[in-house]
Amino acid sequence: MQELFEFLFGASERINRAKYWRSVLLFIIVGLMTTVILFTAAGISAPLFIVIVVVVLIPWLLWGISFTTERLHDRDKSAWWLVVFYLVPGALAQLGETRWLGGATTAALNSLLAFAALALTIWGFVEIGCLRGTAGSNTYGPDPLLQPQRRGESASIQNEKKPGSR
């Protein structure tokens, strides 16, 4: 059970792009199922809806943050980059929706903020989902692409050291 919990919520290691995209696909599928559960619970009763939000939605979001953090670790970046890639674009979009001034100034400011939010979102997508991780070890651990080879090498070295093995 602890291994499953560490797999879902532990964000201390690195994952490569393939494992990240598998996690994203599973995350989306679980999210769709979560949405169905939440809408069903909302139709039954409000207190049940709140309980299900706490029990289901919050761990689901923490799981998404966890595997995205591991992917950032593979790029040798800390989890604080989640703020840049997720919270700042949302804040800029909300800021662009507010009506500070009237006329062309507001339209230009809204467009500029929307463009900045889009640019940060695209940068986050490329950085997290498309670029290769740091080659070799980095601050957050060994290269996840080299680990299977190391296991094979260590097994062959152990076989060579065993008495009677050729």
Buried (B, 14 or more C-beta within 10 A) or exposed (E): EEEEEEEBEBBEBBBBBEBBEEBBEEBEEBBEEBEEBBEEBBEEEEEEBEEBBEEBBEBBEEBBBBBBBBBBBBBEBEBEBBEBBBEBBEEBBEBBEEEEEEEEEBEEBBEEBBEBBEEBBEEBEEBBEEEEBBEEEBEBBEBBBEEEEEEEEEEEEEEEEEEEEE
